[in-house]
Amino acid sequence: MSLPNLLPATSAFIQRAPRMLIGGDWVEAADGQTMPLHNPATGEVLCVVPRATPEDVDRAVLAARQAFDDSTWTRTRPRERQNLLWKLADLMQRDAELLAQLECLNNGKSAAVAQVMDVQLSIDFLRYMAGWATKIEGSTVDVSAPLMPNDQFHSFIRREAVGVVGAIVAWNFPLLLACWKLGPALATGCTVVLKPADETPLTALKLAELVLEAGYPEGVFNVVTGTGITAGSALTQNPLLDKLTFTGSTAVGKQIGKIAMDSMTRVTLELGGKSPTIVMADADLKTAAAGAASAIFFNQGQVCCAGSRLYVQRKHFDNVVADISDIANAMKLGNGLDPSVEMGPLISARQQARVYGYIEKGRESGATIACGGEQFGPGFFVKPTVIVDVDQKHSLVQEEIFGPVLVAIPFDDEADALRMANDSPYGLGASIWSNDLAAVHRMIPRIKSGSVWVNCHSALDPALPFGGYKMSGVGREMGYAAIEHYTELKSVLIKL
């Protein structure tokens, strides 16, 4: 298979059939089974990786358990944890182009965009988390202890690493999501077993190489590749885990949450979304249209907080939809190795069929396809699509499609917009496009979502917690909130 524009290091990494990292060793699956990875732009097999067995997963968790219980890692000082994260980030910066090409080949996204977005955001996040390693603190408390009125006490609260973390990530941002979990885990002194998505393990395996090169002790970071049904299930049920963290679909997240509760394993879940984009009449309409297009078509619409529901004040509805359709029709689709390509393929034939199936549902129900609405190959492409004349209760509006499909609906006033924006089982993100600050500040507290962006969408920063209301998950990624989710509080009272 000919792959143009690749670095020699990228080609070499793929051709050597990457293996799993367990306890410092690069290993095959216990039974020798492998699974193919496909290039979404061509549909061709890219390479094969191990298909982990439950035995492999158990060995990885045991390696992480031993590394955590070994005082070599648990007694690592905050400054050392900080410096190791900085070293890891520096190595990622060195290999940024290689990581971006692996992400492109394995996921389908633009390599050029992946380098400036996915890879750079991952590096920035690790550097941000490195700073927290030296700032994790407890507190002293002047207690009353009313049952012991004649005694004196010294009391304090410690914040300690939660322990062994099982991390499972989705295929839409494989490297970035892995770093969102790895960063706070390593900053706090946890150990990790990472199960990347079935389809996209390559950057996780390269990340594992860099973790070892940075100087982390063996067993602190382990990567097992395989299917969610086998490897993912074995990881979620392992009794040696102290915490589970998952990014993916709401359906799978609910299953993981139930399993975690059976053993009281700590859990954070970053799940699906159906985020509204609200364009008020006073907005800069050209800017709003461009922003709304980016909100849904970026990363082929495979973004948990994609602006997949567009609500525009009625008098400007047709003009805004026309502008977005013009943007969509002008987008160049193709192989992400071509730097001029603006949209790549979807992750798989299965996802292509799923997304196109929603478009067909729209047609069958009488909706109007304002633009797009087609699929093509080779590869797994769906043209950027805008659909109008859809009822608020239709599955196109209520269900997460996870593709480049925008459903647009007009509204009459602020109350109408808020009602429809909140009429969803999800609550991950939302954006308001307006120059009326009074209206914006009225609307922000009434929108039920974990993030609200004003005159932008999906604008993330390492310092801002990210997560959702309702079916969009439990807990938060990023910010100091992430540190809280990877630590436990211990109260200590000493009678003097």
Secondary structure, DSSP 4 states (H G I P E B T S, - for coil): ---TT--HHHHHHHHT---EEETTEEE--TT--EEEEE-TTT--EEEEEE---HHHHHHHHHHHHHHHHSHHHHT--HHHHHHHHHHHHHHHHHTHHHHHHHHHHHH-S-HHHHIIIIIHHHHHHHHHHHHHTT----EEE----TT-TT--EEEEEEEEE--EEEEE--SSSHHHHHHHHHHHHHHHT-EEEEE--TT--HHHHHHHHHHHHHTPPTTSEEE--S-IIIIIHHHHT-TT-SEEEEES-HHHHHHHHHHHHHHT-EEEEE-----EEEE-TTS-HHHHHHHHHHHHHGGGG--TT---EEEEEGGGHHHHHHHHHHHHHHPPBS-TTSTT-SB---S-HHHHHHHHHHHHHHHHTT-EEEE---EETTTTEE--EEEES--TTSHHHHS---SSEEEEEEESSHHHHHHHHH-SSEESEEEEE-S-HHHHHHHGGGS-SSEEEESSSS---TTS-B--EETTEES-BSHHHHHHHTEEEEEEEEE-
